[in-house]
Amino acid sequence: MKKLIIFIGIIFFLTGCSTDSKLEKIIRENNYGYGWGPTNQEGLKCEEIKDAVSYQGDYFVTSHGDIYLFNSSKLFSNHKNCIKTEYNSGASSFSYANIIYNKDKEPVYITDYDNEQLTFLTPNEYKEKTGYDYSFNKTITSLNFDFISYNDSYSNEIIIVQNHKIFYVDDNNKHFLLGTIPEDEKILYMSGALIKTDKAYYTLVQTNLEECNTYVDIKCKTGFVKSSLSEVYDNLIFVGQDILVDKDYHSYGKGISFSINP
């Protein structure tokens, strides 16, 4: 009996270790890691981030439109890494560059820094403060999309999701198909070059890496494919372009980004 207990204990130990190592391995495979950006090895004190649908580093927006200030390394006065603001942009709102839009693609808040403090101004408040209207991105209102995002390193690289199809949109409003999401999956949000559904994660990767690294005349191409993050779906709370938070609220920063080559 004693030998049986020891044997079961060894199996449990090995299984536990393999699960942890698999999670860490997949996190590293997807270019997230400690020491890159918003990391916290002890665990974030911010359970609200599990409801985030738009993450912009200094703040995030939840599915209900609530806006939270966020800091991965320091605590706010509520002794947490995030604190709820008085601002709400409504359900299905999204953040593009430094503007938060509502579901009708109308600008609700313009993010601004006042004495190094992040503030949220309405378009009218911004005009009163600066004396002129803010120049909004006209592409937002002209595009037909369900979700929109952009590459942080190249703000003019726009990615949209339209009827479960993912497109890169160039400066001439030409659409290039980057991938598709299965119709039976509900898309929860898009953050940078990552899409989360109710079943899986999809990320932007180089789809012909071996060929384009081998041959001079082969152009490197990028596209959205199902990510290995899907294998540890239940172990992750939130994944964005610049941050990954696991179920224990350890946060990992994003280390590598690249331009889109459709």
DAHU-V634884 format. One record per run of one state. SS is the DSSP state (2 for helix, 1 for strand, 0 for the rest). FROM is the first residue (numbers start at 1). LEN is the number of residues. If there is no record, write none. Layout:
# DAHU-V634884
ss->{SS:SS}
from->{FROM:FROM}
len->{LEN:LEN}
This chain:
# DAHU-V634884
ss->{0:2:0:1:0:1:0:2:1:0:1:0:1:0:1:0:1:0:1:0:1:0:1:0:2:0:2:0:1:0:1:0:1:0:1:0:1:0:1:0:1:0:2:0:1:0:2:1:0:1:0:1:0}
from->{1:2:30:32:34:40:41:47:52:56:59:63:66:71:82:89:94:97:99:102:107:115:117:122:123:131:138:143:147:152:154:163:165:170:175:181:187:192:194:198:201:207:209:215:222:227:228:236:240:243:247:251:255}
len->{1:28:2:2:6:1:6:5:4:3:4:3:5:11:7:5:3:2:3:5:8:2:5:1:8:7:5:4:5:2:9:2:5:5:6:6:5:2:4:3:6:2:6:7:5:1:8:4:3:4:4:4:8}
